[in-house]
Amino acid sequence: MTDGSTGVEPEPAVAGDLFGTGLAGARQYVELLATAGVERGLIGPRETDRLWSRHVVNSAAVTEVFPADVRVVDIGTGAGLPGIPLALARPDLRVDLVETLERRVVFLREAVEALGLTGRCRVVHGRAESVIDECGEADVVTSRAVAPLHRLAGWSAPLLRAGGLLLAMKGQSAADEIVRDAAALDRAGLVGAEVVTTGGRWTDPAVTIVRATRSAGGPPRPRSRTRPSRRSTGRG
Ligand SMILES: C[S@@+](CC[C@H](N)C(=O)[O-])C[C@H]1O[C@@H](n2cnc3c(N)ncnc32)[C@H](O)[C@@H]1O
């Protein structure tokens, strides 16, 4: 259902509970997605009537599976999903937003600045598999709608500290992907892969996540690159 005057889905009743002090930022982010995000092709025009429910609330609804006070890397963040809603809902998180496409990176930098998140969110321009120098040793690597699990495992594990968590937002395929990609998870040093369903308080259906832990042995860390991958904006 949309607000007849703007075509943008009205704010759902759960938004206040989910975003708390970040609600004003969430409203501003929805506005940015509905305007610059659509104009620049980051969000399809047909998405405006479900920006809150399908994108912004859905992204932040995973909040309960993220430990407190951790550093998160969101790989393939696109227009900032799930990283920006998570940062808005959880002021204790520091979030690196990793994206390979330049025009998305430009939007992300503008959004992070406009939302006053520069102290906690970094925009990192590069491919997930080549940002180890900027983003490595993270506590959590997350992603949403980016790649099959075997590829996410290979990209995410080298960015995690031992004991860190992969939290990949997945749909109905989650359980099948764990079975299908067991060898890739193993090669990446990711153990205990399981499906977690979360966020049913705020979104229906609840969000399905694959959670796995980087083992202490882990995969061999790629050698440090001599040149940093393209560009990143510093925090603060
Ligand atoms: C389908 S979009 C999903 C974007 C966002 N996570 C969401 O849920 O709306 C996938 C995004 O991943 C980015 N991407 C694909 N491969 C990548 C890689 N290896 N490293 C970084 N970003 C990548 C694409 O440019 C695109 O923005």
The ligand as an SDF file (V2000), in Angstrom:
LIG
                    3D

 27 29  0  0  0  0  0  0  0  0999 V2000
   21.5350   -7.7440   -5.9260 C   0  0  0  0  0  0  0  0  0  0  0  0
   22.4930   -6.4480   -5.2990 S   0  0  0  0  0  0  0  0  0  0  0  0
   22.0400   -6.4600   -3.5750 C   0  0  0  0  0  0  0  0  0  0  0  0
   22.3650   -5.1620   -2.9200 C   0  0  0  0  0  0  0  0  0  0  0  0
   21.9640   -5.0840   -1.4430 C   0  0  0  0  0  0  0  0  0  0  0  0
   22.7470   -5.9920   -0.6210 N   0  0  0  0  0  0  0  0  0  0  0  0
   20.4870   -5.3170   -1.2640 C   0  0  0  0  0  0  0  0  0  0  0  0
   20.1040   -6.2170   -0.5130 O   0  0  0  0  0  0  0  0  0  0  0  0
   19.6910   -4.5770   -1.8610 O   0  0  0  0  0  0  0  0  0  0  0  0
   24.1600   -7.1080   -5.2410 C   0  0  0  0  0  0  0  0  0  0  0  0
   25.2100   -6.0370   -5.0230 C   0  0  0  0  0  0  0  0  0  0  0  0
   26.4590   -6.6720   -4.7890 O   0  0  0  0  0  0  0  0  0  0  0  0
   27.4560   -5.9800   -5.5070 C   0  0  0  0  0  0  0  0  0  0  0  0
   28.5320   -6.9530   -5.7160 N   0  0  0  0  0  0  0  0  0  0  0  0
   28.5020   -8.0580   -6.4980 C   0  0  0  0  0  0  0  0  0  0  0  0
   29.6630   -8.7280   -6.3970 N   0  0  0  0  0  0  0  0  0  0  0  0
   30.4350   -8.0410   -5.5120 C   0  0  0  0  0  0  0  0  0  0  0  0
   31.7480   -8.2390   -4.9960 C   0  0  0  0  0  0  0  0  0  0  0  0
   32.4900   -9.2690   -5.3580 N   0  0  0  0  0  0  0  0  0  0  0  0
   32.2030   -7.3520   -4.0950 N   0  0  0  0  0  0  0  0  0  0  0  0
   31.4680   -6.2770   -3.7230 C   0  0  0  0  0  0  0  0  0  0  0  0
   30.2260   -6.0420   -4.1850 N   0  0  0  0  0  0  0  0  0  0  0  0
   29.7260   -6.9130   -5.0760 C   0  0  0  0  0  0  0  0  0  0  0  0
   26.7590   -5.5000   -6.7600 C   0  0  0  0  0  0  0  0  0  0  0  0
   27.4240   -4.4080   -7.3800 O   0  0  0  0  0  0  0  0  0  0  0  0
   25.4030   -5.1140   -6.1940 C   0  0  0  0  0  0  0  0  0  0  0  0
   25.3810   -3.7780   -5.7430 O   0  0  0  0  0  0  0  0  0  0  0  0
  1  2  1  0
  2  3  1  0
  2 10  1  0
  3  4  1  0
  4  5  1  0
  5  6  1  0
  5  7  1  0
  7  8  2  0
  7  9  1  0
 10 11  1  0
 11 12  1  0
 11 26  1  0
 12 13  1  0
 13 14  1  0
 13 24  1  0
 14 15  1  0
 14 23  1  0
 15 16  2  0
 16 17  1  0
 17 18  1  0
 17 23  2  0
 18 19  1  0
 18 20  2  0
 20 21  1  0
 21 22  2  0
 22 23  1  0
 24 25  1  0
 24 26  1  0
 26 27  1  0
M  CHG  2   2   1   9  -1
M  END
$$$$
